[in-house]
Amino acid sequence: MTVLTNRQTTAPATAAEEPRTIGTIVTAYIALMKPRVIELLLITTLPVMFLAAGGLPPLWTSIGVMVFGTLSAGSANALNCYIDRDIDQKMRRTRRRPLARHQVSPRAALVFGLVLGVVSTVGLWVSTNWLAATLSLGAILFYVLVYSLVLKRRTVQNVVWGGIAGCMPVLIGWAGITERLDWAPLVLFGVVFFWTPPHTWTLAMRYKDDYAAAEVPMLPVVATERRVILESIAYTWATVICSLALWPVAGTTLLYPSVAAVLGALCLWEVHRLLGRLNSGLTGVALRPMRFFHWSNAYLALLFLAVAIDPLLA
């Protein structure tokens, strides 16, 4: 997440001010899919396939899951952009999205999202199996109908329960290989579930005014900084404990629990430093919440890298 520049904080340009070329149109539709969010989802998908296969997963199955999983996530994100187009214009962090800048019409974004959803579901069914396809469709519907339309604007628990959609790639990757669900992917589902709130809340602490202007009841908007940090600490502890549970459940080598323990200790250190800064009298940006946000990204990526490497050593 980069620091906003002066250009990013100014009002977005209208479509009439920008030349519409094939390149800008394609770029706008890609932006609707939120590629950076998809990257994070794929980081949790591919390693689980290594774990499910007990080594290298089948090539074409892996390609099918990754390609159509990308389209599935893109569908959910494009439909989310369609639903959130009003509040995206009010937030500095999102006002340069295609709908907020009028680069894509709402109708076109809606059709694009729906087409991606159909293609991804059919593609997963053909390239893998019905269970992976059903889980993918369920993730789209949950993110759009439950999180975007109901939770996001109505409850402080929005990212807690809305984060379930972001946990689904773990199950989809496992189901794509095994055609069933087991305890191992459910444990990793739990890791992503507990990881999501503190990761999102620290970002929301940085953009608290944005969410307040858009009337989105994120926890940092409606609660004190102390409560946000204490809840972030609790969820981070749950994340670390859940990550260590994979060792006995999946029967990994010592590599995975060693990496999980070190990464978990560092993550806990970072989140507790937030409380230390608060206790020393620092508030707002001085708390450096984005430091934990960036570290949480690295934590998840490295943890799932260990998930992928471990079965290769067994």
Secondary structure, 3 states (H helix, E strand, C coil): CCCCCHHHHCCCCCHHHCCCCHHHHHHHHHHHCCHHHHHHHHHHHHHHHHHHHCCCCCHHHHHHHHHHHHHHHHHHHHHHHHHCHHHHCCCCCCCCCCCCCCCCCHHHHHHHHHHHHHHHHHHHHHHCCHHHHHHHHHHHHHHHHHHHHHHCCCCCCHHHHHCHHHHHHHHHHHHHHHCCCCHHHHHHHHHHHHHHHHHHHHHHHHCHHHHHHCCCCCHHHHCCHHHHHHHHHHHHHHHHHHHHHHHHHHCCCCHHHHHHHHHHHHHHHHHHHHHHHHHCCCCHHHHCHHHHHHHHHHHHHHHHHHHHHHHHHC
